[in-house]
Amino acid sequence: MAAFVAVFLVAYFLPLTTPQFPPGTDPLAARVTRGLVEAFLLLQWYARNHTLACVVPALFIAGAITTFLSKESVLRHLGPQANRWVAYSVASVSGIVLAVCSCSVLPMFAGIYQVGAGLGPATCFLYAGPAINVLAVFLTARVLGFQLGLARVVGAVVFGIGIGLLMELFFRESESRRTQTTMQLPDPPAAKRPLWQSAVLLAAMLAFLVFSDWFNPGDKHVRLVDGSTFDATLEHETRTAYDLRLKDSWRERRPGSSETVVNHAPGDVVRIEKRMVTSIEDVETWVTDIYHIRWGLAGTMGVLVVLMSFRWLDRSDFHEWIANTWTFAKLLIPLLFGGVFAVGFIGSLLPERSIAALVGSNRLFSNFLASVVGCLF
């Protein structure tokens, strides 16, 4: 636990700036150094924006699923012996009420799989959950159009079911052994509390996750100390800088012995030091309205979770819940932090022109390559 906290605090507070190299610096050393800095910058962004608001609540929810969710209910709807149409239908649309990303859905996947869900339906939920939540679908339709929003829903369900069926096929022998082992286990003891209490407790925790990780589209109006203004989308924020994707063209004035002017086009991503920014304001929508009060809503749900926990749970329930949560944390947090660091390092080493040449079109090869790289990360 102490090691996890130390790594998080270092990632959160480490002062980082974009390195500058004098003429004559070895290009390979400069690229590797820049890659390491970019990796730490991405890890810092992840620690600041996703860990406390997203990953930690998801781990507690996964522990609660394992501790409180009725094994019979999971087996009836998602188990290997459940009706296949029912199992995949439930799994493919369960994520519609969650605002989870691909990292926070992992603990939930592990939780339902450990309780007894079949590998196919559990994998279907893992794949479709982040893609089908209402907020993500709405934002896709709003930004890219209704047709692409609808395509996202249909694609997530169809491909989620397809991938689940393939996983079920590939691992049918191990799943068969797991099913036999599960069926031979003695019946669990009678539930300590009514089903509705466990359902309400889990619903309050899910609501906390939805509000704490409420998505901000990142549309900003930026004013700099030199008086220039522009609209942009906030891609990343670190302790010292903003990464902004421009919506307008912008003439950047770089001070020095002789002032340099750099013209940026819409769509360019620029890094601006916070000391150069006078103000950065949200472009208001109903999504940002909820975003501004998200901690009040999440806090309300958190208070309800605490009150219900003290009212309905005993000491042994708490111990089991914490133990299951810690098991998931030890398994997943190193993978998540290590993966983010690796993506930041490798991504910085790849020239943008090479990426555009490889995956900048809708060719079959471009989509295949993007899928392979996405699977690795």
N, C-alpha and C positions, 0 to 999 in steps of 0.2 A: 504493500500500500504506500509506504513512504517513497519508494522509487517512482511509482506512478505520479504521486503528487509533485515530486521534485522535477520530473520531466515536464509535467504540465506547466509548472510555474516558470521554468526556464524558457519553454516555448512561448509562453504568454508575455513575459516581460523582457525578453532578450532584445536589446537595442540593435536594430539592423538598418543598414543603409546600402544603397546600390554602390558597389565598389568602383572606384576610378583607378585606372592603371596608367602609369607614365609611359611615354614612347620608349620602345625597345623591350617592353615586357614580353616574355615568351607567350605566344598565342595559346598554346595548350594549357599552360598554368593559369592564364587569365580566364580561359573558358571553364576550367574545372572550378576555380575559385568562385566565379560568377554562378556556376551551377549549384555549388554548396550554399551560397547565400540565398539563391532563389528557392532552394529546397527548404531552408529554415524560414524564409518568408511565407511560403505556402503552409508550412506546419504551424506558424504563428497565426495565420489567418484561420486555420482549422481549429486551433485551440481557442481562439477568441470568439469564433462565430458558431461553432458546432458542438464543442465538447460538453460544456455545462448545460446548454439549452437543448441539446439533441441526444447525444450519445449517453450521458449519465441517466436521464429519465428513461430512455429506451432500455437500458440495462436493468433498472428497477422494475420496469414493466415485464421484461423477460423473466426476471426472478419471480414476480407475482404470478405470471402465467403458469410457471412450473409449480409454484407452491399452492395456488388457490384454484386454478382452473380444473374443473372436473374431468378426470381422465375418460370417463364414460362418454361425456359430451363430445370430446375431441375425437374419440374413436368412432362414435356414431356418425359424425359429419365428415371427418377428414381421415379416418383410419384406413388401413389397407383393405379391410373388409367392408367399408362403406360403399354405398352406391356410387359408381364412378362419376356419373353425371352430377349428382349432388355434391360430391367432394370437390370436383374441379370447378363447379359453378360457384360454390361458397368461397373457395380459395382465390379464384380469379378476381372477385369483386370485393373481397374483405378490406382491401386497402383503400377503398373509396372514401372512408371516413377518416383516414389518417393523413397527416401532412408529414410524411417521413421521406428521408432520402435513402439512398442505397446502403448507407452505413448504419443508420438507426433501425432499418428493417432487419438487419442481420440478427440482433439479439432476439427479436420476436420470432423469426424463423427458427432459431435454435430452441426457443422455448416451446413452441407448438410441436416441433419434431421430437423433442425430448419427452413431452407428455404422451406422445403416441401417434401423431399424425403421420400418414404415409409420406414417403419421400417425394412422390409425384405431386400431390396437392401442396405439400410444404414448399417445394421448389416453385410451383406455380405462384404461390403467395409471395415468395421472395422476389420473383421476377416482376410480377404485375403490380405489387403493392406501391412502390415508389412512383410508378408511371401513371396510375389511374386515380390518385387522390383528387378530390374535387378542385382544390386550389390550383394544382399543377395543370389540370385539364382546362380550367377557366383561363389561366394565364396564357396557355398555348393558343387557345382559340382567340383570345384578345389580341395577342401580338402577331400571330402568324395566320389567323383566319379560322373560320368555323370548320372548314373542311379538314385542316390539319389537326384541329382539336378533336374532331370526331375520329380521324384516322388514328390518333394517339390512343383513344379508348379502345377501338376495335383491335388495333395492333397489339396493345398490351394484353388484352384478354386472349386473343388467338395465339400469340407467340408464348404467353405464359402457360397456357394449356398444352401447347405443343412441346415446350421444353420440359414441362412436368411429365408428360407421357414418355418422352425420350429418356429422362432420368429413371423413370420407373422401369423402362425396358432394359436399359444398360445395367442396372443394379438389381435386377429381379431376383437373383439368387440370394444376395445378402439381405434384401428386403423380405424374402420368404423366410429366411432363418430368423430375422428380427420379429416377424409376425408370429412365428411359432413360439418364440421365447416369450413374447408379450402375452400370448393367449395362455401360456402355462403358469404365468404369475398368479399368485393368489389375489382374490378380490381385495381392493383397497378398503380401508375402514370407512365407516359411514362418515359423511361430510360433517364437519364441526359446525357449519353455519348454513343457512338457506342459500340456494343458488342465487337468488336475487341480490343478496348482500355481496357476494363475490363479483357479480356482474356490475353492480353499481360502483364498487371500489375500482375495478379495472377500467370502467368507463371514465371515472374521474381522473385516473392516471393518464389515460389516453387523451382526455381533454387538456390536461396540463401539458402534455407533449405537443399537441396541436398548436396551442397558443404560445408556448415558450419558443417553439421553432417556426413561428409564423413567418412566411416568406415575404421579404421586402423586394419588390421588383428592382429596386436600386436606381430608379430614374431620378436624376439629380440636376439641379441648377447650380452651377459653380461660378463663383466670383473670386478672382485672384487679386493679389496685392497690387498688381500693375493696372487694375481696373478692368481687365478683359473678362468677359463672361461667355459661357457656353453651356449647352445641355449635354449630359452624358449619362451612361449607366455605370454604376459602381460595380466593378468586377471583384476587387479585393481591397481590404483595408488592413494595414499593419500599424504598428505603433507609431511610425514616422511618415507614412506615405499612403496615397490612394492610387489604385490602378483603375483608370477610367476608360470606358469605350465611348468614343465621341459620337454624338448624334449630329453635330454640326461640324463644318470646317473650322479650323482654329489656327491662328498664327502665333506660334510660341516664340517669345522673346527670351533668349538665353543670355544673361549678363556675362560680361567678361571684359577683357581689354578692348575688344571691339564687339559690339552687340551682334549676336547671330539670330536670324529669324528662320524658324523651321515651320513649314506649312504642313498641317495634318489634315487628312481627309476624313469624312464621316466613316465610322467603322474602325478607325485606328485605335489601338490601345496605348495610352500614355501613362507614365508614372509621374505623379506630381507630389513633391514633398509637402507635408502638412503646413510647414512654416510659410509656404507660398500661397496658401489658400486663406482668403478673408472669410468666406462663408460657403457652405455647401448645404443646400436645402432640398428636401423631398418634393417631387412633383406629386401633389395630393390626389389620391383615389380612395375608394372604400377599402382597398387592400391596405394602403398605408395608414388609413384611419384606425383599423384594427391593430396594425403593427405598432402604432404609438401607444396603445393601451394593452399590449399583449401581456406585459408583466403583471398588470392588475388582474387580468382575467386568469392568467396562469397561477398567480398567487391565491386567488379565490379557490381554484381547483385544488391547489396544494393544501390549503387549510382544510378543505373538505376531506382530502385523503388522510391527513393527520387525525382529524376528529373521528372519522370512520374507523381508522386503524386502531386507535385507543379504545374505541367503543366495542369493536367486534372481534379483535384479534387478541390472543393470549401470548405469553412470553415465548412459548415454543414456536408459534407461528412467525413471530418476529425473527427468531434465530434462524429458522429454516429459510425465510425470505432473504435475509441478508446473506446467508451462506450460498444460496443459489445465485443471487446477484453477483457476489464476488467470484463465483466460478465462471460466469459469463465474462466478467471484466478481465480476469486473467487470460482468458482465451482470445478475446476480441480486441482489446485496447492495443496490445503490441502490434497486431496485424494492421489496424487502422492507422496508427501513427506511422508505422514503418512504411505502409503503402503510400500515404500522403507525402512523406519525405522522398520516397523513390520517384514518385510522379513529378514532383517539383524539380528534382535534380535532372532526370532524364529529359523532361520537357524543355528545360533551359538549354540543353545541349543540341537540340534539334533546330536547325535554321527554319524560320517561318516560310521561306520560299520553298524549301524541300517539303514541308508539311502541305503547303498549298498545292504543290505539284502532284503529291501522292493522293491526297484526299480532298482536293478542292473542287471536285466535280461529282456528278452522280453516276459515274461509271460503275460497272459491276466490281471491278478490281478495287476501286476506291472504297466502296461499301464493305467489301470483304476484308480489306486491310484494316479499316476502322473497327470492324467487329472483332477481329483478332486482337488488336491492341487494347480495345475496351475489355475483352475477357481477361487479359493479363493484368489490368489495373483496376 
